[in-house]
Amino acid sequence: MRPFDRVLDRRVRPFWPSYVLQSVLAAASIFVVLVALHRQNLVVAASLAATAFTVFTMPGSMTASARNVIGGHVVGLAFGSVFALASPQSPFLHDAMYALAVGCAMFVMAATNTEHPPAAGTALGVAMAGLAWRLLLGVLLGAVLLVLIHRLLRPVLRDLVAAPELAGQEKDNPDGAAS
């Protein structure tokens, strides 16, 4: 057994073009997001980077669906905006408002079936930075861009993360086919 065989997923070698293509697509998408945000709110940019990871490594996941990506970030924007309006005098209360923005966004995402974990970062980033038009447009542009790329390229995108129930099968069958 070669040393890297224990480090790399067995699917990397046969499907390396997918790994490269999907990583390049994620990087290009985040470049557009960073340009749109003018690197002003890096917490929100980080949440969109996590969305890019989800969309391009797990394109078949429910959290990569258009409903979840756009819906989750809209919920995050909404609650981040609401809690950004609060202006408590104490740093402790500021932190409580930030935490409540995340908790409320999480509750509404779960209740509306728009669960998208990276959007919790959007709620936090907007609550901390305050709502600005550039931020609103940057998040929406980023989410829509990722959804469009996902929809257009869905036939060629490959799930790069093995489902836990298949992990044992892949050890037995390195091609990833069910036995």
C-alpha positions in Angstrom: 0.0 0.0 0.0 1.4 3.4 -1.0 1.6 6.1 1.7 -1.0 8.3 0.0 -3.5 5.5 -0.3 -4.3 5.9 3.4 -4.7 9.7 3.1 -6.6 10.1 -0.2 -10.2 8.9 -0.8 -10.1 6.0 -3.2 -12.3 7.9 -5.6 -9.8 10.7 -6.2 -7.6 8.7 -8.6 -10.4 7.6 -11.1 -12.3 10.9 -10.7 -9.6 13.5 -10.3 -10.9 15.7 -13.2 -14.2 16.1 -11.2 -12.2 17.1 -8.1 -10.2 19.7 -10.0 -13.2 21.1 -12.0 -15.4 21.4 -9.0 -12.7 23.0 -6.9 -12.0 25.5 -9.7 -15.7 26.3 -10.1 -15.9 26.9 -6.3 -12.9 29.2 -6.4 -14.2 31.2 -9.4 -17.6 31.6 -7.7 -16.0 32.9 -4.5 -13.9 35.3 -6.5 -17.0 36.8 -8.0 -18.5 37.0 -4.5 -15.4 38.7 -3.1 -15.4 41.3 -5.9 -19.1 42.0 -5.3 -18.6 42.4 -1.6 -15.4 44.4 -2.0 -14.0 42.3 0.8 -16.0 44.4 3.3 -17.7 41.6 5.2 -15.5 38.6 5.3 -17.8 36.7 7.7 -20.5 36.7 5.1 -18.0 35.9 2.3 -16.9 32.9 4.5 -20.5 31.7 4.7 -20.7 31.8 0.9 -17.4 29.9 0.7 -19.0 27.2 2.8 -22.0 27.3 0.5 -19.6 26.8 -2.5 -18.1 23.8 -0.7 -21.6 22.3 -0.2 -22.7 22.9 -3.7 -19.5 21.6 -5.4 -18.6 18.7 -3.1 -22.1 17.5 -2.3 -24.2 18.6 -5.3 -26.8 15.9 -4.6 -27.3 17.0 -1.0 -30.6 18.6 0.1 -28.6 21.5 1.5 -27.2 22.2 -2.0 -30.7 22.6 -3.5 -31.8 26.0 -4.8 -34.5 26.2 -2.1 -32.0 25.6 0.6 -29.2 27.8 -0.7 -31.3 30.8 -1.6 -33.9 30.3 1.2 -31.3 29.7 3.8 -29.3 32.9 2.9 -32.5 35.0 2.7 -33.4 33.8 6.2 -29.9 34.5 7.4 -30.1 38.0 5.8 -33.4 38.7 7.4 -32.5 37.7 10.9 -29.0 39.3 10.7 -30.7 42.5 9.6 -33.3 42.4 12.4 -30.6 41.9 15.1 -28.3 44.4 13.5 -30.9 47.0 14.3 -30.5 46.4 18.1 -27.9 48.7 19.5 -27.3 47.6 23.1 -24.7 49.5 25.1 -22.9 46.4 26.5 -20.5 44.2 24.5 -22.1 41.2 26.3 -25.5 42.2 24.9 -24.1 42.7 21.5 -22.8 39.1 21.6 -26.2 38.0 22.8 -27.9 39.7 19.8 -25.4 38.0 17.4 -26.1 34.6 19.0 -29.9 35.2 18.8 -29.6 36.1 15.1 -28.0 32.7 14.5 -30.4 30.8 16.7 -33.5 32.4 15.2 -32.2 31.9 11.7 -31.6 28.3 12.5 -35.1 27.8 13.9 -36.8 29.4 10.8 -34.6 27.5 8.4 -35.5 24.2 10.1 -39.2 25.2 10.3 -39.4 26.2 6.6 -37.3 23.3 5.3 -34.7 25.7 4.0 -31.8 24.3 6.1 -28.5 25.5 4.9 -25.8 25.4 7.6 -23.6 28.1 6.0 -26.4 30.6 6.1 -26.1 30.7 9.9 -22.8 32.5 9.1 -24.8 35.0 7.0 -27.0 35.7 9.9 -24.0 36.3 12.1 -22.1 38.4 9.6 -25.0 40.7 8.8 -25.9 41.1 12.5 -22.2 42.1 13.2 -21.8 44.3 10.2 -25.2 45.8 9.8 -27.3 45.6 6.7 -25.9 47.5 3.7 -27.1 47.4 0.1 -23.8 46.0 -1.1 -23.9 43.3 1.4 -27.5 42.4 0.5 -26.7 42.3 -3.2 -23.4 40.4 -2.6 -25.1 37.6 -0.6 -28.0 37.3 -3.1 -25.7 37.5 -6.1 -23.4 34.8 -4.6 -26.3 32.5 -3.7 -28.0 32.9 -7.1 -24.7 32.5 -8.9 -24.0 29.2 -7.0 -27.5 27.9 -7.7 -27.2 28.8 -11.4 -23.9 27.0 -11.8 -25.2 24.1 -9.8 -28.3 23.8 -12.1 -26.4 24.2 -15.3 -23.6 21.8 -14.5 -25.6 19.3 -12.3 -25.3 16.5 -15.0 -21.5 16.7 -14.8 -21.1 17.4 -11.0 -20.1 14.4 -9.0 -20.7 13.9 -5.2 -17.1 14.1 -3.9 -18.1 13.1 -0.3 -19.0 9.5 0.3 -22.3 8.9 2.1 -21.6 7.2 5.5 -23.7 4.2 4.5 -21.5 3.7 1.5 -18.2 4.2 3.2 -18.0 0.5 4.3 -18.9 -0.6 0.7 -16.2 1.6 -0.8 -13.5 -0.1 1.4 -14.6 -3.4 0.0 -15.1 -2.1 -3.5 -12.7 0.7 -4.5 -14.7 1.6 -7.6 -17.5 2.8 -5.3 -20.1 0.5 -6.9 -22.5 -1.2 -4.5 -21.7 -4.8 -4.0 
